[in-house]
């Protein structure tokens, strides 16, 4: 994960600018560049992944155009072939294709060309145009605001890069590009582009092939790769596919609470089966409470679910950064949004299931994707998400939602079915229900957080929260704790997050006051 800061003018000294750029220095410790080019101030913190030499340093400059990009462009070899007769590439960086691609096709077509997780900013000095774009899934973060004096648009990988120098800081919408004053949607990933009438066997074959391809693409790296392994379906499939493709042991990592690390035994089962070099990390109550403030600082969020689920992931990535030479981390995020959570078992009909899935995909950048990016990048690592592959998502969302609903008494049955004869995983893992990540690291983690908040606040404090925070009002002591910490760092910026991530309260069985799957009546044996 790299980090950038771009100010659409030269109104700030490089000293002032660099102080703000340093707020995202954790995203890229390998090289920092701050400079003024074409009247625009550019800053880049590089995490070297493709072409580890200085040739891959950014910004890239060519024919009066300047670009910075935090991204991995998986189809860059094909793009290079298209452009090779017109452009002489000087590095092995995948992002070097961006300027010549724009010059040949324009910003919209260039964005549609990319099979990529990316956020980029480009300036065309010849046409005096500032442009920016973000991938359709919002895997790579980007915020924008307006400089305090000249009111020029500015961009940063994280909001903390802008808050000292900009007004009106907000998330850049995924699947959009900015072109000289206008935001344009070029790919709404939640929109159903085609409807598949495939039968189950065909669906299974396609899902398997597309996920294998998604993992294979994400093995492109000049830096070493590690894998987060919770022992549940999604991360286990990603790890098993990678191990088979690479034909050598991969490095896997799992985390759990001392005394009740629910999923560590399942992660070990998977690791043993695929032959990975596996590491277990145990966290304590002191680790959980001691990391809470830094987790919220990095997240830029006050959401209960996001914060709970981030603590284990953050501490695991912190361990990886301190104890290994890994730079890239593969994860299993985004499967839930497509194939269902525990609460989507209560969807009243297929249409409702599909609408919920579309909503979750559109909001990913505020919740699960935000969590994965910040926990990983805060520790100078880059995350890759095979389940967010554009081709995989397009096909998965086109499947008849009746086939994705839990009518089989087994969540995500269609995904399990796709791999049932593949030998990637033993049947007891492939068909095991799993707890949500914040529960799976150990139920005691959430209990410790609630206990801490219980001792800090009164019922009167919660009652008065509606006056203190009229937007996104905290409704429990725990949520008030998180919001107070958020406001210490980002006062008045609550609108970065739409709402609390909660099950759909309109559905029978989902009108709950806690986002944990533990409170749902269908939780059953999950996580046991």
MIMAR-840723 format. One record per residue (C-alpha): y, z, x. Coordinates in pm, whole numbers, padded with zeros to 5 digits, always signed. Example, Ala and Ser with C-alpha at 12.3 -4.5 7.8 and 13.67 -1.06 7.14 Angstrom:
2
-00450+00780+01230/-00106+00714+01367/
***
This chain:
528
+00000+00000+00000/+00329-00106+00150/+00667+00002+00021/+00995-00183-00006/+01357-00125-00101/+01598-00411-00172/+01966-00369-00258/+02129-00684-00397/+02439-00641-00182/+02549-00501+00153/+02753-00216+00005/+02551+00060+00174/+02543+00123+00546/+02202+00080+00703/+02204+00454+00773/+02246+00539+00402/+02003+00266+00302/+01736+00386+00546/+01751+00739+00404/+01645+00596+00068/+01388+00367+00230/+01239+00674+00398/+01158+00814+00052/+00874+00560+00036/+00778+00575+00405/+00439+00725+00314/+00341+00388+00169/+00365+00211+00504/+00362+00408+00830/+00276+00113+01058/+00618-00050+01078/+00962-00007+00922/+01230-00273+00898/+01581-00233+00759/+01823-00523+00782/+02089-00724+00603/+02004-01089+00540/+02204-01333+00326/+02424-01049+00197/+02121-00856+00066/+01988-00535+00222/+01613-00540+00288/+01378-00256+00373/+01003-00260+00425/+00751+00010+00515/+00435-00169+00624/+00073-00065+00592/-00107-00329+00799/-00405-00472+00610/-00403-00850+00666/-00304-00974+01013/-00260-00641+01189/-00022-00796+01445/+00357-00797+01428/+00339-01150+01285/+00263-00990+00950/+00577-00775+00948/+00816-00831+00659/+01058-00959+00535/+00942-01318+00567/+01227-01568+00606/+01210-01946+00556/+01462-02213+00450/+01733-01974+00331/+01478-01766+00138/+01382-01406+00210/+01087-01218+00056/+00919-00879+00067/+00590-00818-00109/+00359-00522-00157/+00044-00705-00250/-00291-00859-00180/-00317-01227-00272/-00688-01292-00306/-00660-01670-00346/-00428-01714-00048/-00678-01933+00145/-00674-02186-00141/-00295-02167-00164/-00267-02224+00213/-00469-02543+00179/-00231-02670-00090/+00073-02594+00125/-00062-02677+00471/+00080-03029+00482/+00431-02898+00410/+00442-02563+00586/+00328-02438+00926/+00189-02087+00879/+00278-01844+01156/+00064-01545+01059/-00261-01445+00894/-00072-01253+00626/-00158-01351+00272/+00200-01284+00162/+00339-01559+00387/+00243-01811+00116/+00509-01680-00125/+00822-01862-00009/+00664-02208+00036/+00483-02162-00296/+00814-02084-00468/+00992-02376-00301/+00721-02614-00419/+00674-02491-00775/+00948-02246-00877/+00915-01876-00956/+00721-01893-01285/+00452-02133-01165/+00427-01943-00836/+00358-01620-01026/+00093-01788-01241/-00069-01930-00927/-00137-01586-00782/-00473-01417-00815/-00323-01099-00691/-00214-00740-00720/+00151-00763-00620/+00514-00664-00653/+00764-00886-00475/+01137-00947-00436/+01282-01279-00320/+01632-01407-00258/+01717-01779-00257/+02044-01799-00062/+02084-02172-00125/+02091-02121-00502/+02226-01764-00477/+01940-01630-00690/+01778-01289-00679/+01420-01289-00806/+01140-01037-00843/+00796-01028-01003/+00507-00791-01073/+00138-00853-01135/+00016-00858-01498/-00187-00537-01469/+00093-00346-01296/-00142-00244-01015/+00142-00254-00764/+00445-00050-00868/+00807-00156-00882/+01126-00005-01022/+01472-00153-01061/+01824-00019-01099/+02184-00115-01030/+02389-00020-00725/+02654+00241-00793/+02959+00043-00676/+02886-00330-00700/+02637-00293-00989/+02398-00533-00817/+02032-00521-00911/+01806-00333-00670/+01429-00292-00645/+01193-00037-00494/+00819+00027-00487/+00881+00377-00623/+01165+00523-00824/+01238+00778-00551/+01365+00491-00336/+01642+00415-00586/+01756+00740-00745/+02012+00826-00475/+02178+00483-00467/+02130+00337-00817/+02205+00394-01181/+01974+00309-01470/+01647+00327-01276/+01350+00205-01483/+00998+00064-01427/+00979-00312-01377/+00759-00448-01658/+00416-00579-01547/+00348-00949-01598/+00719-01030-01580/+00947-01198-01332/+01320-01148-01290/+01523-01461-01229/+01899-01439-01180/+01968-01184-01453/+01679-01246-01691/+01340-01078-01730/+01071-01324-01841/+00709-01248-01937/+00477-01493-01763/+00145-01322-01844/+00079-01060-02112/-00267-00946-02003/-00332-00771-02336/-00283-01093-02529/-00616-01247-02626/-00609-01595-02476/-00946-01705-02617/-01216-01555-02837/-01572-01560-02709/-01867-01597-02946/-02120-01537-02668/-02439-01349-02746/-02525-01027-02565/-02739-01184-02294/-02468-01437-02209/-02200-01168-02218/-02406-00955-01981/-02456-01240-01736/-02085-01325-01734/-01967-00966-01698/-02206-00912-01408/-02102-01229-01228/-01730-01173-01282/-01742-00813-01161/-01942-00916-00854/-01679-01180-00780/-01398-00928-00835/-01550-00689-00583/-01619-00966-00333/-01254-01082-00342/-01140-00730-00265/-01349-00709+00049/-01090-00931+00223/-00930-00701+00477/-00859-00680+00848/-00858-00300+00810/-01159-00079+00724/-01247-00007+00358/-01371+00312+00190/-01491+00377-00164/-01424+00654-00415/-01752+00750-00581/-01749+00989-00876/-02111+00929-00974/-02010+00776-01306/-02077+00421-01420/-01762+00245-01303/-01724+00367-00946/-02102+00354-00898/-02113-00014-00994/-01825-00099-00760/-01992+00083-00470/-02336-00064-00539/-02203-00420-00557/-02003-00378-00235/-02302-00233-00053/-02521-00524-00158/-02259-00784-00063/-02189-00632+00277/-02558-00564+00352/-02467-00253+00548/-02384+00109+00464/-02043+00160+00309/-01840+00482+00332/-01820+00671+00002/-01628+00985-00090/-01650+01233-00377/-01461+01552-00462/-01540+01856-00674/-01427+02212-00744/-01602+02496-00569/-01862+02661-00798/-01864+02384-01066/-01837+02040-00900/-01989+01864-01202/-02028+01512-01066/-02104+01571-00698/-02478+01572-00760/-02457+01236-00940/-02239+01087-00667/-02498+01199-00414/-02774+01034-00619/-02585+00705-00612/-02505+00740-00242/-02871+00802-00163/-02980+00505-00373/-02737+00255-00217/-02765+00406+00131/-02398+00485+00179/-02242+00707+00444/-02134+00972+00195/-01883+01256+00225/-01832+01543-00020/-01500+01727-00034/-01473+02066-00205/-01140+02190-00338/-01040+02545-00428/-00809+02708-00680/-00556+02746-00399/-00579+02373-00321/-00516+02284-00687/-00215+02509-00739/-00079+02449-00390/-00073+02072-00434/+00074+02062-00785/+00439+02013-00687/+00370+01741-00430/+00140+01562-00676/+00412+01553-00943/+00668+01441-00683/+00452+01146-00584/+00348+01060-00940/+00701+01051-01085/+00537+01155-01412/+00522+01455-01646/+00214+01343-01840/-00061+01604-01875/-00361+01374-01832/-00211+01187-01538/-00131+01507-01349/-00468+01671-01414/-00660+01362-01306/-00441+01312-01001/-00500+01642-00827/-00859+01575-00725/-00786+01214-00634/-00479+01311-00431/-00667+01578-00235/-00959+01342-00172/-00730+01069-00041/-00549+01327+00171/-00882+01416+00328/-00965+01049+00390/-00629+00986+00556/-00660+01288+00786/-01024+01249+00881/-01099+00876+00896/-00953+00546+01015/-00980+00389+00670/-00682+00209+00520/-00821+00045+00204/-00981+00233-00086/-01186+00069-00363/-01180+00246-00701/-01329+00217-01051/-01013+00238-01264/-00940+00017-01570/-01294+00001-01712/-01211+00268-01973/-00920+00072-02113/-01143-00231-02168/-01476-00081-02270/-01368+00245-02425/-01310+00617-02373/-01500+00901-02538/-01238+00908-02813/-01274+00537-02893/-01616+00624-03038/-01405+00726-03339/-01244+00380-03382/-01277+00305-03755/-01349-00066-03708/-01360-00341-03442/-01002-00448-03502/-00878-00094-03444/-01085-00072-03124/-00932-00397-02998/-00575-00291-03079/-00629+00037-02896/-00766-00146-02593/-00466-00379-02591/-00228-00084-02613/-00399+00094-02325/-00384-00215-02105/-00012-00264-02173/+00055+00099-02081/-00173+00118-01776/+00121+00114-01535/+00241+00449-01675/-00094+00628-01665/-00426+00548-01488/-00288+00271-01265/+00013+00484-01176/-00219+00774-01087/-00440+00560-00865/-00148+00397-00685/+00044+00717-00612/-00254+00932-00511/-00373+00664-00272/-00039+00541-00136/+00097+00894-00088/-00167+00920+00180/-00093+00588+00354/-00387+00407+00196/-00414+00095-00017/-00604+00094-00346/-00801-00202-00483/-00924-00217-00842/-01202-00468-00919/-01208-00389-01292/-00843-00505-01303/-00935-00852-01180/-00749-01100-01401/-01048-01321-01472/-01269-01021-01548/-01008-00870-01783/-00939-01200-01962/-01307-01248-02037/-01376-00884-02124/-01089-00877-02371/-01213-01198-02535/-01550-01042-02627/-01601-00961-02994/-01485-00596-03012/-01774-00517-03247/-01998-00563-02943/-01787-00322-02738/-01783-00041-02993/-02024+00247-02945/-02281+00154-03208/-02560+00217-02957/-02501+00593-02910/-02404+00511-02554/-02046+00460-02433/-01969+00131-02256/-02311+00006-02358/-02217-00358-02308/-02126-00296-01943/-02442-00096-01884/-02643-00374-02051/-02493-00629-01814/-02648-00454-01514/-02971-00320-01667/-03204-00549-01472/-02992-00588-01160/-03140-00298-00959/-02786-00210-00850/-02833+00141-00991/-03125+00351-01112/-03150+00371-01492/-03071+00744-01500/-02730+00669-01345/-02665+00340-01523/-02715+00499-01863/-02573+00845-01796/-02265+00963-01984/-01989+01087-01757/-01703+01331-01796/-01342+01222-01761/-01227+01244-01397/-01007+01551-01450/-01306+01729-01608/-01566+01587-01372/-01416+01742-01060/-01487+02078-01230/-01384+02232-01559/-01237+02526-01372/-00960+02305-01229/-00796+02257-01567/-00863+02620-01654/-00677+02732-01339/-00379+02514-01430/-00368+02651-01783/-00400+03007-01656/-00110+02956-01414/+00111+02819-01693/+00002+03097-01930/+00128+03358-01686/+00455+03174-01622/+00573+03096-01978/+00596+03262-02318/+00540+03116-02664/+00916+03134-02708/+00960+02908-02404/+00737+02645-02566/+00923+02682-02897/+01256+02623-02722/+01128+02322-02529/+01242+02086-02806/+01603+02183-02733/+01559+02168-02356/+01367+01839-02357/+01422+01638-02677/+01244+01335-02525/+00874+01380-02450/+00896+01740-02565/+00638+01968-02401/+00408+02124-02662/+00200+02364-02450/+00274+02599-02164/+00090+02366-01928/+00296+02062-02031/+00616+02268-01997/+00515+02364-01644/+00469+02000-01549/+00795+01891-01711/+00999+02161-01538/+00862+02052-01200/+00927+01686-01282/+01289+01761-01375/+01344+01940-01044/+01277+01611-00868/+01387+01356-01130/+01635+01520-01362/+01704+01319-01677/+01451+01045-01588/+01180+01133-01843/+01200+00789-02009/+01005+00639-01719/+00700+00754-01919/+00658+00647-02281/+00471+00949-02417/+00188+01188-02349/-00143+01009-02297/-00350+01132-02592/-00635+01007-02810/-00527+00808-03117/-00430+01085-03359/-00450+00846-03654/-00829+00830-03619/-01054+01088-03782/-01191+01313-03507/-00904+01245-03265/-00625+01469-03397/-00641+01706-03102/-00380+01901-02905/-00537+01854-02560/-00607+01515-02396/-00935+01627-02237/-01252+01469-02374/-01392+01824-02370/-01217+01901-02700/-01379+01609-02884/-01683+01682-03099/-01873+01392-02936/-01835+01530-02581/-02196+01641-02593/-02374+01629-02257/-02092+01451-02076/-02047+01597-01733/-02343+01834-01750/
***
